[in-house]
Amino acid sequence: MAGNKPQKDGASAPSFASDVAWPADAVQVGRILDAWGVKGWFKVQAYSTQPDAIFNAKHWFLQSDGPKAGRQVLKMLSVREHGEGIVASADGITDRNGAEALRGWELWVSRADFPRTGDDEFYWIDLIGLDVINREGQPLGRVIGLIETGPHAVLRILPPGIEEPAKPDQERLIPFVEAFVDDVSLEARQIRVDWGADF
């Protein structure tokens, strides 16, 4: 039949969900590593040590900048821990060839799929972009990232007048602990800290 090409070695292309739109609040949470087994399951690398959103999401949003450039949506059937990693299965992916076709795609989920945080707990993604001021009302800059040091996280702040990408010695680093952080307001998009403007 015209327009149909035979597939090699019984290969099957993954079947993507075309009726689900890419969310405006998509957050990158991992990537697909490779096929797992012969029934369409695949291995996933999570970018967080607490990948709850990956387990919660009913749809995974995939993006690739490589040869397969584009965006796709998977309707998830099952996601579970396996050893120190994660394995998953999705609707329309029924064999190893279909799972292998997903290798290398970046994994995104909707921010709405993240579990609710407790009082005074925040996801890093929610802190990035917030303005930081001190008790005197002086602007200290904008959060551009965080560093995990073990006992606590450290805010990476881009001071006013410095453009990205900043050199490491241009960034202001403030430990994200009660001793220095007075208040975090996601509504006001602001963090107030006990920190001198000349530090």
QUIWOCOR-V309931 format. One record per residue. N is the residue number from 0. BURIAL is # if it has 24 or more other C-alpha atoms within 12 Angstrom, else .. Layout:
n->(N & N)
burial->(BURIAL & BURIAL)
This chain:
n->(0 & 1 & 2 & 3 & 4 & 5 & 6 & 7 & 8 & 9 & 10 & 11 & 12 & 13 & 14 & 15 & 16 & 17 & 18 & 19 & 20 & 21 & 22 & 23 & 24 & 25 & 26 & 27 & 28 & 29 & 30 & 31 & 32 & 33 & 34 & 35 & 36 & 37 & 38 & 39 & 40 & 41 & 42 & 43 & 44 & 45 & 46 & 47 & 48 & 49 & 50 & 51 & 52 & 53 & 54 & 55 & 56 & 57 & 58 & 59 & 60 & 61 & 62 & 63 & 64 & 65 & 66 & 67 & 68 & 69 & 70 & 71 & 72 & 73 & 74 & 75 & 76 & 77 & 78 & 79 & 80 & 81 & 82 & 83 & 84 & 85 & 86 & 87 & 88 & 89 & 90 & 91 & 92 & 93 & 94 & 95 & 96 & 97 & 98 & 99 & 100 & 101 & 102 & 103 & 104 & 105 & 106 & 107 & 108 & 109 & 110 & 111 & 112 & 113 & 114 & 115 & 116 & 117 & 118 & 119 & 120 & 121 & 122 & 123 & 124 & 125 & 126 & 127 & 128 & 129 & 130 & 131 & 132 & 133 & 134 & 135 & 136 & 137 & 138 & 139 & 140 & 141 & 142 & 143 & 144 & 145 & 146 & 147 & 148 & 149 & 150 & 151 & 152 & 153 & 154 & 155 & 156 & 157 & 158 & 159 & 160 & 161 & 162 & 163 & 164 & 165 & 166 & 167 & 168 & 169 & 170 & 171 & 172 & 173 & 174 & 175 & 176 & 177 & 178 & 179 & 180 & 181 & 182 & 183 & 184 & 185 & 186 & 187 & 188 & 189 & 190 & 191 & 192 & 193 & 194 & 195 & 196 & 197 & 198)
burial->(. & . & . & . & . & . & . & . & . & . & . & . & . & # & # & # & . & . & . & . & . & # & . & . & . & # & # & # & # & # & # & # & # & # & # & # & . & . & . & # & # & # & # & # & # & # & . & . & . & . & # & # & # & # & # & . & # & # & # & # & # & # & # & . & . & . & . & . & . & . & # & # & # & # & # & # & . & # & # & . & . & . & . & . & # & # & # & # & # & # & # & # & # & # & # & # & # & # & # & # & # & # & # & # & # & # & # & # & # & # & # & . & # & # & . & . & . & . & . & . & . & . & # & # & . & # & # & # & . & # & # & # & # & # & . & . & . & . & # & # & # & # & # & # & # & # & . & . & . & . & . & . & . & # & # & # & # & # & # & . & . & . & . & . & . & . & . & . & . & . & # & # & # & # & # & # & . & . & . & . & # & . & # & # & . & . & . & . & . & # & # & # & # & # & # & . & . & . & .)
